[in-house]
Amino acid sequence: MKPLIPFLLLCVIGRVPAETIESDVVVYGGSAAGVSAACTSARLGKKAVVAEFGRHIGGLTSGGLGWTDIGNKAAIGGFSREFYKRLGKHYGKPEAWFFEPSVAERELRTLLEESKVPVKFNQRLAAVKKDAARITEIMMEDGTVYRGKMFIDATYEGDLMAKAGVNYMIGREANARFDETINGIRDVTPKHQFTVAVDPYVTPGDPKSGLLPFISSEPLGTPGAGDASVQAYNFRLCLTKNPENRRTIEPPPGYDAKQYELLGRYFDALRAAGKKATLGMFLKIDMVTPEKTDINNNGAFSTDYIGRNHSYPDADYTTREKIWKEHENYMRGFLTFLATDSRVPEDMRCEMGAWGFPKDEFQDTGGWPHAMYVRESRRMLSDYVMSERVCRQIEKFEDAVGLGAYNMDSHNCRRLVRDGHVENEGDVQIGVKPYPISYRSIIPKQTECENLFVPVCLSATHIAYGSIRMEPVFMIMGQSSATAACMAIDANVPVQKIAYPRLREQLLKDGQVLVWDPKAASQSRDRAQVPKLPGIILDDTDAKREGEWTEGSIHGSQHIGTGYIHDANAEKGKLSLTWNVTIPEDGAYDIIMHFPPNANRATNVPVEIALSDRKLAAAPPKVNERAKSGTALLGKFTMKRGTNVIITLSNKDTDGYVVADGVQLLKVP
């Protein structure tokens, strides 16, 4: 009977013998970066496999983030650009930067199938085996073993990197550590902030009564100092108003409106201050199709679960599941409050109640996204650390493997009490021009690991990572990592010793963009979407700026230049743009404002026009930047040659995001 013992043990334990998978390149993490890395490896003739923690491919790209954070799409090439072009074919466009989650996942799965890359799901990393500084195999909790020559950590958490013994950072570094200016604790956080004073105490005015939920009792700390805070997470929601394809957003178990007393008081305070509350002040609603959204955080109290994720990066799987569920329940409760609570204006309740989950999205999770937006977790500490100095192009290097282009962006990290009222802390939004990302930032120190790439949790400070951490860039880094991995295999050298000139040559051959060329960027724009306009054209870059404007992402509704700017729906009354132009010949001119329209835009943007330094008696009507045309006629003016025209736009008392693409002066009969 002895031969039956192993079989009986297997039956009792309930598992089959562990599988061992051999591959040239092992990719841990089925994010879009992981798909890019695996497909690139296969295209370069190497055997690749993907081990994914969950049940879906694509991470945030297929997990609800359908409104792509671009920065400047001319900085995106290679596999990443190919993906957006393939999405475009689905929608009958040259490219699609806004898309449904299900369409994105289907396309990513197709790419893997075409490259003949196998994917294993429900793979929880348990252990990493190394021989000196080389990973030889990784083992999952179910016993599956992956052996490979090269390994790529494409997770948002950097789990493989951490278990491989690679050093990393969590939280915000002090400004002094990497010679930065906007890292660490923030003394002033003007954006996504409470616009009126809200009492934080259970009994208003009584600190001894304790704090309301969602507020931390910790002190601010020293501005510019480092701490362990992590910028807030949320879920990116795909919703619809189509009654035939809509399922109800259910409240969380045990929903209690009292948990959202802070939100209720905010509505009370806005009402008392005579300020009209709109849904766009609490939700950033972007339409990825005419019927479906990508909803993101907006304003002081929104979908970001501020301060409740600080333990997530280093947490075990059980704790992460708990944090994940807490975020879901918080957001469900928040949406339920907006749709049902009497302190919310009736028109807002009706509008919120009209939204629901599309029945044809996230079908196995009841409409809830399969990916939490882990905006930042562990970040590798390698021989080169991407910092604010690189994003501002103060510091340069010669080993670029891709470009970053989005704002240096951090969501709020904490919600505190200051001067007797509640205040968010940590939001930063500083515009950048496209800049290179160093090869050394995606590989560990050689003493720590010789055959590992980290394209997602790469080596960067908190504030620089806030710019880099965009899905198109992760795909770029995935491709570059895989290309270098294949070269290291062929040369039988550590990843730190590959010949960069050869890597650069291959990346350029495969369509990566490694150097920013503004002229080429302008020429690369889709002229069918961005027509050449007649008349005198003034870009947002031609205006004198007052205040801290934020660079916006390029999309098809833009008409002028290679970018646009917005006020981040903050610092109302403090931001303005002024264009100054001289009329070249006598005649009548239409003055036209251009802006990328969206549902979260302001409907009442004030614009003033002065001729030869004399303000007109009647100001133009306020501009509704939600208008689908993306244009607004400011007026028709008969002017003589040499007339000086001054056009000033501001964000004073506006009810949403104020955006500016440019101004057109068109001579008319």
C-alpha positions as CSV (number, residue, x, y, z in Angstrom):
1,M,0.0,0.0,0.0
2,K,3.0,2.4,0.3
3,P,2.8,3.6,-3.3
4,L,-0.6,5.0,-2.6
5,I,0.6,7.4,0.1
6,P,1.8,10.2,-2.2
7,F,-1.5,10.0,-4.1
8,L,-3.6,10.1,-0.9
9,L,-1.6,13.0,0.4
10,L,-2.2,15.0,-2.8
11,C,-5.9,14.3,-2.5
12,V,-5.9,15.4,1.1
13,I,-4.0,18.6,0.3
14,G,-6.1,19.2,-2.7
15,R,-3.4,20.2,-5.2
16,V,-1.7,18.6,-8.2
17,P,2.1,18.3,-8.6
18,A,3.8,21.7,-9.1
19,E,4.5,22.7,-12.7
20,T,7.9,23.9,-13.8
21,I,8.0,26.4,-16.7
22,E,11.2,27.1,-18.6
23,S,11.6,30.3,-20.6
24,D,14.2,32.7,-21.9
25,V,12.3,35.7,-20.5
26,V,9.9,35.4,-17.5
27,V,7.6,38.4,-17.1
28,Y,5.9,38.7,-13.7
29,G,2.8,40.9,-14.1
30,G,0.3,41.0,-16.8
31,S,0.0,44.8,-16.9
32,A,0.2,46.6,-20.3
33,A,4.0,46.9,-19.6
34,G,4.1,43.1,-19.1
35,V,2.3,42.5,-22.4
36,S,4.7,44.9,-24.2
37,A,7.7,43.1,-22.7
38,A,6.5,39.6,-23.5
39,C,5.5,40.4,-27.0
40,T,8.7,42.3,-27.7
41,S,10.7,39.3,-26.4
42,A,8.8,36.9,-28.7
43,R,9.3,39.2,-31.7
44,L,13.0,39.2,-31.1
45,G,13.1,35.4,-31.2
46,K,13.0,34.6,-27.5
47,K,10.7,32.3,-25.6
48,A,8.6,34.4,-23.2
49,V,5.9,33.7,-20.6
50,V,3.7,35.9,-18.5
51,A,2.7,35.1,-14.9
52,E,-0.2,37.3,-13.8
53,F,-1.3,37.7,-10.2
54,G,-5.0,38.2,-11.1
55,R,-7.4,36.9,-13.7
56,H,-7.1,39.7,-16.3
57,I,-4.5,41.1,-18.7
58,G,-3.7,44.8,-19.0
59,G,-3.6,46.3,-15.5
60,L,-5.0,49.8,-15.5
61,T,-5.1,50.0,-19.3
62,S,-7.9,47.5,-19.3
63,G,-9.0,48.2,-15.8
64,G,-10.9,51.4,-16.3
65,L,-8.3,54.0,-17.2
66,G,-9.7,54.5,-20.7
67,W,-8.9,58.3,-20.8
68,T,-5.2,57.9,-21.5
69,D,-2.8,60.3,-19.7
70,I,-0.6,61.2,-22.5
71,G,1.4,64.4,-21.9
72,N,2.3,64.6,-25.6
73,K,1.5,61.7,-27.9
74,A,4.4,62.6,-30.2
75,A,6.7,61.3,-27.4
76,I,5.1,57.8,-27.7
77,G,6.4,55.3,-30.1
78,G,7.1,51.6,-30.6
79,F,4.8,48.9,-29.2
80,S,3.0,51.5,-27.2
81,R,2.0,53.5,-30.2
82,E,1.2,50.3,-32.1
83,F,-1.3,49.4,-29.3
84,Y,-3.2,52.7,-29.6
85,K,-3.2,52.4,-33.4
86,R,-4.8,49.0,-33.1
87,L,-7.4,50.4,-30.8
88,G,-8.0,53.0,-33.4
89,K,-8.9,50.4,-36.0
90,H,-11.6,49.1,-33.7
91,Y,-13.2,52.6,-33.5
92,G,-12.5,53.5,-37.2
93,K,-9.8,56.1,-36.4
94,P,-6.1,56.3,-37.0
95,E,-5.5,56.0,-33.3
96,A,-7.7,55.7,-30.2
97,W,-6.5,57.3,-26.9
98,F,-9.9,57.0,-25.3
99,F,-11.5,53.5,-25.2
100,E,-13.6,50.9,-23.4
101,P,-11.9,48.6,-20.9
102,S,-13.1,45.5,-22.6
103,V,-11.8,46.6,-26.0
104,A,-8.3,47.3,-24.5
105,E,-8.1,43.9,-22.8
106,R,-9.3,42.1,-25.9
107,E,-6.6,43.8,-28.0
108,L,-3.9,43.1,-25.5
109,R,-4.9,39.4,-25.4
110,T,-4.8,39.3,-29.2
111,L,-1.3,40.7,-29.2
112,L,-0.1,38.0,-26.8
113,E,-1.8,35.3,-28.9
114,E,-0.2,36.6,-32.1
115,S,3.2,36.5,-30.4
116,K,2.4,33.0,-29.0
117,V,3.1,34.0,-25.5
118,P,1.4,31.8,-22.8
119,V,-0.2,33.5,-19.8
120,K,-0.6,31.9,-16.4
121,F,-3.2,33.5,-14.1
122,N,-3.7,33.6,-10.3
123,Q,0.0,33.5,-9.8
124,R,1.0,34.9,-6.4
125,L,4.7,35.2,-5.9
126,A,6.0,33.3,-2.9
127,A,9.8,33.1,-3.3
128,V,12.8,34.0,-5.5
129,K,15.8,31.7,-5.8
130,K,19.2,33.3,-6.7
131,D,22.7,32.1,-7.5
132,A,24.8,35.0,-6.3
133,A,23.4,38.1,-8.1
134,R,21.3,36.1,-10.7
135,I,17.8,35.0,-10.4
136,T,17.5,31.3,-11.4
137,E,13.8,30.7,-10.6
138,I,10.7,32.2,-9.0
139,M,8.1,30.1,-7.2
140,M,4.4,30.9,-6.8
141,E,2.1,30.1,-3.9
142,D,0.5,27.3,-5.8
143,G,3.9,25.7,-6.3
144,T,4.4,26.7,-10.0
145,V,8.1,27.4,-10.7
146,Y,9.4,29.7,-13.5
147,R,13.0,29.3,-14.6
148,G,14.5,31.8,-17.0
149,K,17.6,33.6,-18.2
150,M,16.0,37.1,-17.8
151,F,13.2,38.3,-15.5
152,I,11.0,41.4,-15.9
153,D,9.0,42.7,-13.0
154,A,6.0,44.4,-14.6
155,T,3.9,44.7,-11.5
156,Y,2.7,48.0,-10.0
157,E,4.0,46.9,-6.6
158,G,7.5,45.7,-7.5
159,D,7.0,42.4,-5.8
160,L,9.6,40.5,-7.8
161,M,12.1,43.3,-7.3
162,A,11.6,43.3,-3.6
163,K,11.8,39.5,-3.1
164,A,15.0,39.5,-5.3
165,G,16.7,41.6,-2.6
166,V,16.8,44.8,-4.7
167,N,16.8,48.1,-2.7
168,Y,13.8,50.4,-3.1
169,M,12.1,53.5,-1.8
170,I,8.6,54.1,-0.5
171,G,7.0,57.5,0.2
172,R,8.3,61.0,-0.4
173,E,11.9,61.9,-0.3
174,A,13.2,65.0,1.4
175,N,13.9,67.7,-1.2
176,A,17.6,67.8,0.0
177,R,18.2,64.1,-0.8
178,F,18.1,64.5,-4.6
179,D,18.4,68.3,-4.9
180,E,14.7,68.8,-5.6
181,T,12.2,71.5,-4.8
182,I,8.7,70.0,-5.0
183,N,9.2,66.6,-3.2
184,G,8.4,65.9,0.4
185,I,5.8,67.4,2.7
186,R,3.9,70.3,1.1
187,D,3.3,73.5,3.0
188,V,0.8,74.8,0.5
189,T,-1.5,72.5,-1.5
190,P,-3.8,74.7,-3.6
191,K,-5.2,72.1,-6.0
192,H,-7.9,69.5,-5.2
193,Q,-8.5,71.5,-2.0
194,F,-11.5,72.5,0.1
195,T,-12.6,75.8,-1.3
196,V,-14.4,76.8,1.9
197,A,-13.6,76.2,5.6
198,V,-15.0,72.9,6.9
199,D,-14.9,72.0,10.6
200,P,-13.1,68.7,11.2
201,Y,-14.4,67.8,14.7
202,V,-17.2,65.4,15.6
203,T,-18.7,68.2,17.7
204,P,-18.1,71.4,15.7
205,G,-15.5,73.6,17.3
206,D,-14.5,71.0,20.0
207,P,-11.1,69.3,19.3
208,K,-11.7,67.1,22.4
209,S,-14.7,65.4,20.6
210,G,-12.3,63.8,18.1
211,L,-12.1,63.9,14.3
212,L,-14.6,63.0,11.7
213,P,-13.8,59.9,9.5
214,F,-11.2,60.3,6.7
215,I,-9.1,62.9,8.6
216,S,-5.7,62.2,10.1
217,S,-4.6,63.5,13.5
218,E,-0.9,63.7,12.6
219,P,0.7,67.1,12.3
220,L,1.8,68.6,9.0
221,G,5.5,68.2,9.7
222,T,8.4,70.1,8.2
223,P,7.7,71.3,4.6
224,G,10.2,69.7,2.2
225,A,11.0,66.9,4.6
226,G,10.5,63.3,3.6
227,D,7.9,61.0,5.0
228,A,6.3,57.6,4.4
229,S,3.1,59.0,2.7
230,V,2.0,57.5,-0.6
231,Q,-0.2,59.4,-3.0
232,A,-3.8,58.3,-2.9
233,Y,-5.3,55.4,-4.8
234,N,-8.8,54.9,-6.3
235,F,-10.6,52.9,-9.0
236,R,-11.2,54.4,-12.4
237,L,-14.9,53.8,-13.0
238,C,-16.6,53.0,-16.3
239,L,-20.2,54.2,-16.0
240,T,-23.1,54.8,-18.4
241,K,-26.5,56.4,-18.5
242,N,-27.9,54.1,-21.1
243,P,-30.9,52.4,-19.3
244,E,-30.6,49.3,-21.6
245,N,-27.0,48.7,-20.6
246,R,-26.9,50.0,-17.0
247,R,-26.8,48.2,-13.7
248,T,-27.3,49.9,-10.4
249,I,-24.3,51.0,-8.3
250,E,-24.9,49.2,-5.0
251,P,-23.9,50.7,-1.7
252,P,-21.3,49.0,0.3
253,P,-22.3,46.5,3.0
254,G,-23.5,48.3,6.1
255,Y,-23.5,51.7,4.4
256,D,-23.8,54.5,7.0
257,A,-24.1,58.1,5.7
258,K,-22.7,59.3,9.0
259,Q,-19.3,58.1,7.8
260,Y,-19.5,60.8,5.1
261,E,-20.3,63.7,7.6
262,L,-17.2,65.5,6.3
263,L,-18.7,65.5,2.8
264,G,-22.1,66.6,4.1
265,R,-20.5,69.5,5.9
266,Y,-18.6,70.5,2.8
267,F,-21.9,70.8,0.9
268,D,-23.4,72.8,3.8
269,A,-20.4,75.1,3.8
270,L,-20.6,75.6,0.0
271,R,-24.2,76.5,0.3
272,A,-23.6,78.9,3.1
273,A,-20.9,80.6,1.1
274,G,-23.3,81.0,-1.9
275,K,-21.3,78.7,-4.1
276,K,-23.2,76.3,-6.4
277,A,-22.1,72.7,-6.2
278,T,-21.9,70.7,-9.4
279,L,-21.2,67.0,-9.9
280,G,-18.1,68.0,-11.9
281,M,-16.6,69.5,-8.7
282,F,-16.6,66.0,-7.2
283,L,-16.0,63.7,-10.2
284,K,-13.8,64.1,-13.2
285,I,-16.2,62.6,-15.8
286,D,-14.5,61.9,-19.2
287,M,-16.5,60.2,-22.0
288,V,-14.4,57.5,-23.6
289,T,-17.3,56.8,-26.0
290,P,-20.6,58.7,-26.4
291,E,-22.1,56.4,-23.7
292,K,-19.3,55.3,-21.4
293,T,-17.0,57.1,-19.0
294,D,-13.6,57.0,-17.3
295,I,-14.3,58.7,-14.0
296,N,-11.4,59.9,-11.9
297,N,-10.9,61.9,-8.7
298,N,-11.6,65.6,-8.7
299,G,-11.7,68.2,-6.0
300,A,-11.4,68.2,-2.3
301,F,-13.5,65.1,-1.6
302,S,-13.8,62.6,-4.3
303,T,-12.9,59.0,-5.4
304,D,-9.3,59.2,-3.9
305,Y,-9.2,57.4,-0.6
306,I,-6.7,59.8,0.9
307,G,-4.2,58.5,3.4
308,R,-5.6,55.0,3.6
309,N,-3.0,53.3,1.4
310,H,0.3,54.1,3.1
311,S,0.9,50.5,4.3
312,Y,0.0,49.0,0.9
313,P,3.4,48.8,-0.9
314,D,5.1,46.5,1.6
315,A,1.9,44.7,2.8
316,D,1.3,41.0,2.4
317,Y,-1.4,39.7,0.1
318,T,-4.0,39.4,2.8
319,T,-3.5,43.0,3.9
320,R,-3.6,44.2,0.4
321,E,-6.9,42.5,-0.2
322,K,-8.3,44.3,2.8
323,I,-7.0,47.7,1.7
324,W,-8.4,47.0,-1.8
325,K,-11.9,46.2,-0.4
326,E,-11.7,49.3,1.9
327,H,-11.1,51.4,-1.2
328,E,-14.0,49.8,-3.0
329,N,-16.4,50.3,-0.1
330,Y,-15.3,53.9,0.4
331,M,-16.0,54.7,-3.2
332,R,-19.3,52.9,-3.2
333,G,-20.3,54.8,-0.1
334,F,-19.2,58.1,-1.7
335,L,-21.3,57.5,-4.8
336,T,-24.3,56.4,-2.8
337,F,-24.1,59.6,-0.7
338,L,-24.0,61.7,-3.8
339,A,-27.0,60.0,-5.2
340,T,-29.2,59.8,-2.1
341,D,-28.3,62.2,0.7
342,S,-30.5,65.3,1.3
343,R,-27.5,67.6,1.8
344,V,-26.5,67.1,-1.8
345,P,-28.4,69.4,-4.1
346,E,-31.3,67.8,-5.8
347,D,-30.1,68.3,-9.3
348,M,-26.8,66.6,-8.4
349,R,-28.6,63.6,-6.8
350,C,-30.6,63.1,-9.9
351,E,-27.6,63.4,-12.1
352,M,-25.6,60.9,-10.0
353,G,-28.5,58.5,-9.8
354,A,-28.7,58.4,-13.6
355,W,-25.2,56.7,-13.8
356,G,-24.6,53.0,-13.5
357,F,-22.2,50.3,-14.5
358,P,-22.3,49.1,-18.1
359,K,-23.5,45.5,-18.2
360,D,-21.0,44.7,-20.9
361,E,-17.9,45.9,-18.9
362,F,-16.2,44.0,-16.1
363,Q,-18.8,41.3,-16.4
364,D,-17.2,38.9,-13.9
365,T,-17.0,41.5,-11.2
366,G,-20.5,43.0,-11.4
367,G,-19.2,46.2,-13.2
368,W,-16.5,47.0,-10.7
369,P,-13.0,47.4,-12.2
370,H,-10.6,44.5,-11.9
371,A,-7.6,46.8,-11.2
372,M,-7.1,49.3,-8.4
373,Y,-5.2,52.4,-9.4
374,V,-1.9,51.9,-7.5
375,R,-0.5,55.2,-8.5
376,E,2.8,54.6,-6.7
377,S,4.2,51.8,-4.6
378,R,7.8,50.7,-4.3
379,R,10.3,52.5,-6.4
380,M,13.7,50.9,-7.2
381,L,16.9,52.5,-5.9
382,S,19.4,51.8,-8.6
383,D,22.6,53.4,-9.9
384,Y,20.6,56.2,-11.5
385,V,17.6,57.8,-9.9
386,M,15.2,59.8,-12.1
387,S,14.4,63.1,-10.3
388,E,12.8,66.5,-10.7
389,R,16.1,67.7,-12.2
390,V,15.7,65.3,-15.1
391,C,12.0,66.3,-15.6
392,R,13.0,69.9,-15.7
393,Q,15.9,69.0,-18.1
394,I,18.5,70.4,-15.7
395,E,20.3,67.1,-15.6
396,K,21.1,65.1,-18.8
397,F,22.4,61.7,-19.8
398,E,23.1,59.7,-22.9
399,D,21.4,56.3,-22.3
400,A,17.7,57.1,-23.0
401,V,15.3,54.2,-23.5
402,G,12.1,56.3,-23.9
403,L,10.5,59.6,-23.1
404,G,8.3,60.9,-20.3
405,A,6.0,63.8,-21.0
406,Y,3.3,64.1,-18.4
407,N,3.1,66.6,-15.6
408,M,5.1,66.0,-12.4
409,D,1.9,64.9,-10.8
410,S,1.1,63.7,-7.3
411,H,-2.4,63.3,-5.9
412,N,-3.0,64.2,-2.3
413,C,-1.3,62.1,0.3
414,R,-2.9,63.1,3.6
415,R,-6.0,64.9,5.0
416,L,-5.1,66.9,8.0
417,V,-6.4,69.6,10.4
418,R,-4.8,73.0,10.0
419,D,-5.9,76.2,11.8
420,G,-9.1,74.5,12.9
421,H,-10.3,73.3,9.5
422,V,-9.7,70.3,7.3
423,E,-7.1,70.5,4.6
424,N,-5.7,68.1,2.0
425,E,-1.9,67.8,1.7
426,G,0.3,66.6,-1.1
427,D,-1.2,67.4,-4.5
428,V,1.4,68.7,-7.0
429,Q,0.9,69.4,-10.7
430,I,3.8,71.0,-12.5
431,G,4.1,70.9,-16.3
432,V,7.1,69.5,-18.2
433,K,8.4,69.2,-21.7
434,P,9.2,65.7,-22.9
435,Y,12.4,64.4,-21.4
436,P,14.4,61.1,-21.6
437,I,14.3,58.2,-19.2
438,S,17.6,56.5,-18.4
439,Y,18.4,52.9,-19.1
440,R,20.1,52.7,-15.7
441,S,16.7,53.6,-14.0
442,I,15.1,50.3,-15.2
443,I,17.9,48.0,-14.0
444,P,19.1,47.3,-10.5
445,K,22.6,47.7,-9.2
446,Q,24.8,44.9,-10.5
447,T,25.7,43.8,-7.0
448,E,22.0,43.2,-6.3
449,C,20.8,41.5,-9.4
450,E,22.3,40.9,-12.9
451,N,19.2,39.6,-14.8
452,L,16.3,41.7,-13.7
453,F,14.4,44.6,-15.3
454,V,11.9,46.8,-13.5
455,P,10.0,48.9,-16.1
456,V,7.1,49.9,-13.8
457,C,8.5,50.4,-10.3
458,L,11.6,51.9,-11.9
459,S,14.3,54.0,-10.1
460,A,12.7,57.5,-9.5
461,T,11.9,59.9,-6.8
462,H,8.3,60.4,-5.7
463,I,7.8,63.6,-7.8
464,A,9.6,62.3,-10.9
465,Y,7.7,59.0,-10.7
466,G,4.5,61.1,-10.7
467,S,5.4,62.2,-14.2
468,I,6.7,58.8,-15.5
469,R,3.9,56.7,-14.1
470,M,1.6,56.7,-17.2
471,E,0.4,53.6,-19.0
472,P,1.9,54.5,-22.4
473,V,5.3,55.1,-20.8
474,F,5.1,51.8,-18.9
475,M,4.6,50.1,-22.3
476,I,7.6,51.9,-23.6
477,M,9.7,50.8,-20.7
478,G,8.4,47.3,-21.1
479,Q,9.6,47.2,-24.7
480,S,13.0,48.7,-23.9
481,S,13.4,46.2,-21.0
482,A,12.7,43.2,-23.2
483,T,14.9,44.4,-26.0
484,A,17.8,44.8,-23.6
485,A,17.0,41.5,-22.0
486,C,17.3,39.7,-25.3
487,M,20.6,41.4,-26.0
488,A,21.9,40.4,-22.6
489,I,20.9,36.8,-23.3
490,D,22.7,36.8,-26.7
491,A,25.8,38.4,-25.3
492,N,25.7,36.3,-22.1
493,V,26.4,39.4,-20.0
494,P,24.7,41.1,-17.0
495,V,22.0,43.6,-18.0
496,Q,24.3,46.3,-16.7
497,K,27.0,45.4,-19.3
498,I,25.1,45.4,-22.6
499,A,26.3,47.8,-25.3
500,Y,24.0,50.8,-25.2
501,P,24.7,51.9,-28.8
502,R,23.4,48.6,-30.0
503,L,20.3,48.9,-27.8
504,R,19.7,52.4,-29.0
505,E,20.0,51.2,-32.6
506,Q,17.4,48.4,-32.1
507,L,15.0,50.6,-30.2
508,L,15.0,53.2,-32.9
509,K,14.6,50.5,-35.5
510,D,11.5,49.3,-33.6
511,G,9.9,52.8,-33.4
512,Q,10.9,54.0,-30.0
513,V,11.2,57.8,-29.6
514,L,14.4,58.6,-27.7
515,V,15.0,62.3,-28.4
516,W,12.4,65.0,-28.3
517,D,12.0,67.0,-31.5
518,P,9.3,69.6,-31.2
519,K,9.3,70.1,-35.0
520,A,8.8,66.5,-35.7
521,A,6.1,66.4,-33.0
522,S,4.2,69.1,-34.7
523,Q,4.4,67.4,-38.0
524,S,3.3,64.1,-36.5
525,R,-0.1,65.4,-35.6
526,D,-3.2,64.0,-37.4
527,R,-4.1,66.8,-39.8
528,A,-7.6,65.3,-40.2
529,Q,-8.2,66.1,-36.5
530,V,-6.1,69.2,-36.3
531,P,-6.7,71.4,-39.4
532,K,-4.5,74.3,-40.3
533,L,-6.4,77.4,-39.3
534,P,-6.5,80.6,-41.3
535,G,-5.9,84.1,-39.9
536,I,-3.7,85.2,-37.0
537,I,-3.1,82.2,-34.7
538,L,-2.0,82.6,-31.1
539,D,-1.1,79.4,-29.1
540,D,-1.4,79.1,-25.4
541,T,2.4,79.3,-25.4
542,D,2.2,82.8,-26.9
543,A,0.3,84.2,-23.9
544,K,1.7,85.8,-20.8
545,R,0.9,83.5,-17.9
546,E,0.0,84.5,-14.4
547,G,-0.2,81.7,-11.8
548,E,0.7,78.0,-12.1
549,W,-1.0,76.5,-15.2
550,T,-0.9,72.8,-15.9
551,E,0.0,71.2,-19.2
552,G,-2.8,69.2,-20.7
553,S,-2.8,66.0,-22.8
554,I,-3.1,66.2,-26.6
555,H,-6.3,64.8,-28.1
556,G,-8.3,65.3,-31.3
557,S,-10.4,68.2,-30.2
558,Q,-7.3,70.5,-30.0
559,H,-6.9,73.0,-32.8
560,I,-3.7,75.0,-32.1
561,G,-0.1,74.2,-31.4
562,T,1.2,71.0,-29.7
563,G,-0.5,71.2,-26.4
564,Y,-3.0,73.1,-24.2
565,I,-3.1,74.2,-20.5
566,H,-5.6,74.1,-17.7
567,D,-6.0,75.5,-14.2
568,A,-6.6,72.1,-12.5
569,N,-9.9,73.5,-11.3
570,A,-8.0,75.3,-8.5
571,E,-6.6,78.6,-7.4
572,K,-9.7,80.4,-8.7
573,G,-9.1,84.0,-9.4
574,K,-5.3,83.6,-9.3
575,L,-4.6,82.4,-12.9
576,S,-4.8,84.3,-16.1
577,L,-3.5,84.4,-19.7
578,T,-2.9,87.5,-21.8
579,W,-2.4,87.5,-25.5
580,N,-1.1,90.7,-27.1
581,V,-1.2,91.1,-30.9
582,T,-1.0,94.0,-33.5
583,I,-3.5,94.0,-36.4
584,P,-1.6,93.9,-39.7
585,E,-4.3,95.5,-42.0
586,D,-7.6,97.3,-41.8
587,G,-10.7,95.2,-41.6
588,A,-13.3,93.4,-39.5
589,Y,-12.0,90.5,-37.5
590,D,-13.7,87.6,-35.6
591,I,-11.9,86.8,-32.4
592,I,-12.4,83.1,-31.6
593,M,-11.3,81.3,-28.5
594,H,-10.3,77.6,-28.9
595,F,-10.4,75.0,-26.2
596,P,-10.6,71.2,-25.9
597,P,-14.2,70.6,-24.6
598,N,-15.2,68.2,-21.9
599,A,-18.0,67.7,-19.4
600,N,-15.7,68.8,-16.5
601,R,-14.9,72.2,-18.1
602,A,-16.1,75.6,-16.8
603,T,-19.2,77.1,-18.3
604,N,-18.5,80.7,-17.3
605,V,-14.9,81.5,-18.3
606,P,-14.4,85.3,-18.3
607,V,-12.6,86.9,-21.2
608,E,-11.8,90.6,-21.7
609,I,-10.7,92.3,-24.8
610,A,-9.0,95.7,-25.0
611,L,-8.2,97.6,-28.2
612,S,-5.1,99.9,-28.1
613,D,-5.1,99.6,-24.3
614,R,-8.7,100.8,-24.0
615,K,-11.1,98.3,-22.5
616,L,-14.2,97.8,-24.5
617,A,-17.4,99.1,-22.9
618,A,-19.1,95.7,-23.2
619,A,-17.2,92.6,-22.2
620,P,-17.6,89.5,-24.4
621,P,-20.0,86.8,-23.0
622,K,-18.4,84.3,-20.7
623,V,-17.2,81.2,-22.5
624,N,-18.8,77.8,-22.1
625,E,-15.9,75.3,-22.5
626,R,-18.2,72.3,-22.5
627,A,-19.4,73.3,-26.0
628,K,-18.7,70.4,-28.3
629,S,-17.5,72.7,-31.1
630,G,-14.4,73.6,-29.0
631,T,-14.7,77.2,-30.1
632,A,-16.4,80.4,-28.9
633,L,-16.8,83.6,-30.9
634,L,-15.8,86.4,-28.6
635,G,-17.0,89.1,-31.0
636,K,-16.5,90.8,-34.3
637,F,-14.4,94.0,-34.2
638,T,-13.5,96.5,-37.0
639,M,-10.0,97.6,-36.5
640,K,-7.3,99.6,-38.3
641,R,-3.8,98.5,-39.1
642,G,-1.6,98.9,-36.0
643,T,-4.4,98.4,-33.5
644,N,-3.1,96.6,-30.4
645,V,-5.4,93.9,-29.3
646,I,-5.1,92.5,-25.7
647,I,-7.1,89.4,-24.9
648,T,-7.2,88.3,-21.3
649,L,-8.7,85.0,-20.0
650,S,-8.9,84.2,-16.3
651,N,-10.3,81.6,-13.9
652,K,-12.1,83.9,-11.6
653,D,-15.3,82.5,-10.1
654,T,-15.4,79.7,-12.7
655,D,-17.3,76.5,-12.1
656,G,-15.0,73.8,-13.5
657,Y,-11.7,73.3,-15.3
658,V,-10.5,76.3,-17.3
659,V,-8.6,75.3,-20.4
660,A,-6.8,77.2,-23.1
661,D,-5.7,76.0,-26.5
662,G,-5.3,79.4,-28.2
663,V,-6.9,82.3,-30.0
664,Q,-7.7,82.9,-33.6
665,L,-8.2,86.4,-35.2
666,L,-10.0,85.8,-38.6
667,K,-10.4,88.6,-41.1
668,V,-14.0,88.5,-42.5
669,P,-15.7,90.3,-45.4
